[in-house]
Amino acid sequence: MIRYIYILIFNLIFCLGMESTYLPNNAFQLATSNSGIANSKNIEINSASINNIKNSFSFSSITWYQGIKGGDISYKWGVKNHHHLNLYTLSANDIGLWYNIPNDDPVDLFDSHHMSASYTFGKKIANKINIGLSNSIIYNQLYIDESYGYNLDFGISYLYNKNLSIGFSINNLGFEKTKNSQIKYPILAGIGASININSLKTRLNTDLIYDERLSDNMVVKVSSITKLPYLSLIAGYNYSNQKKEISCGISFKYRKVEFNYGVSFHSALGNPTILSLKYHI
């Protein structure tokens, strides 16, 4: 019986712990399939993108796969030197525990929680090169087990001209430690290009990513952002041998207030959604 408990604990900690370092934490990231290594506003995929974000407060409400819910709070400030603080949470409540005996009612109920806090620093060099460094501390709790982690991300992008950018990022340089073991985070590294199509008022992002979690290791991500008056239309696509997933969303901005909505479509696990509200300062 104890063996089954620990199998369950390991799998769910992996889901809410290690896996959480790959999950989008705001609506823009979800709508673009977490893409945009070259030149976007996605700090998560490339920390150098902090240089493209205006000073702001933002709040996000997250509904993830299988009823997992969470929230995100961010604050970005700075002019020449850019800084970003972020607090990210996920939780799954009232998880049923059946052990190895089939039954209509669970033997017990328990919760699982994830929390991470991160700080990102970025700087623009000669108006052509963006660099960024992000580090985060991570805490996970499942039933009576706990784990702690530390993570480091680095990114760089080069603005060749106003219509073309290229970028490189390497993420998840860290580890997670439980009571009896220590596990390295699977590396996530990628290159990307961003093209601005002026006639369509659209920016296209294409990323090629090495993901150490996957059997074939390679992921292709594509996204587009089309700007209209007050409104942006966003679409994304994530392709690998393990997952093919479409996402989309909208961004509405009026004066200093910005509202973002993102949704992703997965035939087996459901459709995660994120609502984000940002106030520019």
SULGIPE-V448661 format. One record per residue. N is the residue number from 1. RES is the residue in one letter. SS is DSSP state (@ for helix, = for strand, . for the rest). OMEGA is omega in degrees with one decimal (* if undefined). Layout:
# SULGIPE-V448661
N:RES:SS:OMEGA ; N:RES:SS:OMEGA
This chain:
# SULGIPE-V448661
1:M:.:178.6 ; 2:I:@:-179.6 ; 3:R:@:-179.9 ; 4:Y:@:177.5 ; 5:I:@:-176.0 ; 6:Y:@:172.9 ; 7:I:@:179.2 ; 8:L:@:179.7 ; 9:I:@:-179.2 ; 10:F:@:-177.2 ; 11:N:@:-177.9 ; 12:L:@:174.0 ; 13:I:@:177.0 ; 14:F:@:-178.1 ; 15:C:@:-176.6 ; 16:L:@:-178.4 ; 17:G:.:-178.0 ; 18:M:@:-176.7 ; 19:E:@:-177.6 ; 20:S:@:178.5 ; 21:T:@:179.3 ; 22:Y:@:-172.0 ; 23:L:.:174.7 ; 24:P:.:-179.9 ; 25:N:.:168.9 ; 26:N:.:-171.3 ; 27:A:@:-179.9 ; 28:F:@:179.3 ; 29:Q:@:179.6 ; 30:L:@:-177.6 ; 31:A:@:-179.0 ; 32:T:.:-175.7 ; 33:S:.:178.8 ; 34:N:.:-179.2 ; 35:S:.:176.4 ; 36:G:.:-179.5 ; 37:I:.:-171.5 ; 38:A:.:-174.0 ; 39:N:.:-179.3 ; 40:S:.:174.6 ; 41:K:.:-176.3 ; 42:N:.:179.7 ; 43:I:.:-174.0 ; 44:E:.:-178.1 ; 45:I:.:175.4 ; 46:N:.:-176.3 ; 47:S:@:176.1 ; 48:A:@:179.8 ; 49:S:@:176.8 ; 50:I:@:-179.5 ; 51:N:@:179.2 ; 52:N:@:-174.6 ; 53:I:.:177.0 ; 54:K:.:178.6 ; 55:N:.:-172.7 ; 56:S:=:163.2 ; 57:F:=:175.5 ; 58:S:=:179.9 ; 59:F:=:-179.7 ; 60:S:=:173.1 ; 61:S:=:-170.0 ; 62:I:=:168.4 ; 63:T:=:-172.7 ; 64:W:.:-179.3 ; 65:Y:@:171.9 ; 66:Q:@:174.8 ; 67:G:@:176.0 ; 68:I:.:-177.8 ; 69:K:=:-178.7 ; 70:G:=:179.5 ; 71:G:=:-177.8 ; 72:D:=:175.9 ; 73:I:=:-177.7 ; 74:S:=:175.1 ; 75:Y:=:179.7 ; 76:K:=:179.3 ; 77:W:=:177.5 ; 78:G:.:178.9 ; 79:V:.:176.4 ; 80:K:.:172.5 ; 81:N:=:-173.0 ; 82:H:=:-177.2 ; 83:H:=:-178.4 ; 84:H:=:174.1 ; 85:L:=:-175.8 ; 86:N:=:173.1 ; 87:L:=:-171.2 ; 88:Y:=:-179.3 ; 89:T:=:171.1 ; 90:L:=:177.7 ; 91:S:=:172.8 ; 92:A:=:-174.3 ; 93:N:=:176.1 ; 94:D:=:174.7 ; 95:I:=:-178.8 ; 96:G:=:177.9 ; 97:L:=:-176.7 ; 98:W:.:-170.0 ; 99:Y:.:-179.1 ; 100:N:.:-178.2 ; 101:I:.:178.9 ; 102:P:.:-178.5 ; 103:N:.:178.0 ; 104:D:.:-177.7 ; 105:D:.:178.9 ; 106:P:.:176.7 ; 107:V:.:-178.1 ; 108:D:=:175.3 ; 109:L:=:177.3 ; 110:F:=:-177.2 ; 111:D:=:174.2 ; 112:S:=:-176.0 ; 113:H:=:175.0 ; 114:H:=:175.5 ; 115:M:=:174.9 ; 116:S:=:176.5 ; 117:A:=:-175.5 ; 118:S:=:173.7 ; 119:Y:=:-179.8 ; 120:T:=:176.6 ; 121:F:=:178.5 ; 122:G:=:-179.5 ; 123:K:=:175.8 ; 124:K:=:-178.5 ; 125:I:=:175.8 ; 126:A:.:178.8 ; 127:N:.:-178.7 ; 128:K:.:-173.2 ; 129:I:=:173.1 ; 130:N:=:174.5 ; 131:I:=:180.0 ; 132:G:=:178.9 ; 133:L:=:-178.6 ; 134:S:=:173.8 ; 135:N:=:-175.7 ; 136:S:=:171.9 ; 137:I:=:-169.0 ; 138:I:=:176.3 ; 139:Y:=:176.9 ; 140:N:=:177.5 ; 141:Q:=:177.5 ; 142:L:=:-178.8 ; 143:Y:.:177.8 ; 144:I:.:-179.1 ; 145:D:=:177.2 ; 146:E:=:173.0 ; 147:S:=:-179.3 ; 148:Y:=:-179.3 ; 149:G:=:174.2 ; 150:Y:=:-173.9 ; 151:N:=:180.0 ; 152:L:=:177.6 ; 153:D:=:177.3 ; 154:F:=:178.6 ; 155:G:=:177.8 ; 156:I:=:174.9 ; 157:S:=:-177.9 ; 158:Y:=:179.8 ; 159:L:=:-177.1 ; 160:Y:=:170.9 ; 161:N:=:-174.4 ; 162:K:.:-178.2 ; 163:N:.:-175.7 ; 164:L:=:176.7 ; 165:S:=:173.9 ; 166:I:=:-177.7 ; 167:G:=:177.6 ; 168:F:=:176.7 ; 169:S:=:172.1 ; 170:I:=:-173.4 ; 171:N:=:176.2 ; 172:N:.:172.9 ; 173:L:.:-174.7 ; 174:G:.:-174.2 ; 175:F:=:173.7 ; 176:E:=:-174.3 ; 177:K:=:172.1 ; 178:T:.:-176.2 ; 179:K:.:-172.4 ; 180:N:.:-175.9 ; 181:S:.:175.9 ; 182:Q:=:-175.4 ; 183:I:=:175.5 ; 184:K:=:174.5 ; 185:Y:.:174.8 ; 186:P:.:-176.6 ; 187:I:.:174.2 ; 188:L:=:-177.5 ; 189:A:=:-177.6 ; 190:G:=:172.3 ; 191:I:=:-178.7 ; 192:G:=:175.5 ; 193:A:=:179.3 ; 194:S:=:-176.7 ; 195:I:=:178.2 ; 196:N:=:178.4 ; 197:I:=:-171.7 ; 198:N:@:-176.6 ; 199:S:@:179.1 ; 200:L:@:-176.0 ; 201:K:.:-173.2 ; 202:T:=:172.2 ; 203:R:=:178.1 ; 204:L:=:175.6 ; 205:N:=:175.4 ; 206:T:=:-178.2 ; 207:D:=:170.0 ; 208:L:=:-168.5 ; 209:I:=:170.6 ; 210:Y:=:-178.0 ; 211:D:=:-174.0 ; 212:E:.:179.0 ; 213:R:.:-168.3 ; 214:L:.:-177.2 ; 215:S:.:178.5 ; 216:D:.:171.2 ; 217:N:.:-172.3 ; 218:M:=:177.6 ; 219:V:=:174.1 ; 220:V:=:177.6 ; 221:K:=:179.9 ; 222:V:=:175.6 ; 223:S:=:177.6 ; 224:S:=:175.5 ; 225:I:=:180.0 ; 226:T:=:-176.0 ; 227:K:=:173.7 ; 228:L:=:175.9 ; 229:P:.:179.4 ; 230:Y:.:-170.3 ; 231:L:=:172.3 ; 232:S:=:177.4 ; 233:L:=:-172.0 ; 234:I:=:175.6 ; 235:A:=:-179.7 ; 236:G:=:178.3 ; 237:Y:=:179.7 ; 238:N:=:-178.2 ; 239:Y:=:169.5 ; 240:S:.:177.3 ; 241:N:.:-178.5 ; 242:Q:.:-174.3 ; 243:K:.:171.8 ; 244:K:=:-168.9 ; 245:E:=:178.2 ; 246:I:=:175.5 ; 247:S:=:177.8 ; 248:C:=:179.6 ; 249:G:=:177.7 ; 250:I:=:174.7 ; 251:S:=:-179.5 ; 252:F:=:-179.0 ; 253:K:=:174.7 ; 254:Y:=:-176.1 ; 255:R:.:-175.6 ; 256:K:.:-176.0 ; 257:V:=:179.9 ; 258:E:=:178.1 ; 259:F:=:179.4 ; 260:N:=:176.4 ; 261:Y:=:178.3 ; 262:G:=:177.9 ; 263:V:=:177.5 ; 264:S:=:-172.9 ; 265:F:=:178.4 ; 266:H:=:-172.2 ; 267:S:.:-175.8 ; 268:A:.:-170.6 ; 269:L:.:-179.1 ; 270:G:=:-172.8 ; 271:N:.:176.7 ; 272:P:.:178.6 ; 273:T:=:175.6 ; 274:I:=:172.5 ; 275:L:=:-178.6 ; 276:S:=:175.8 ; 277:L:=:-176.6 ; 278:K:=:175.3 ; 279:Y:=:-178.4 ; 280:H:=:-176.2 ; 281:I:.:*
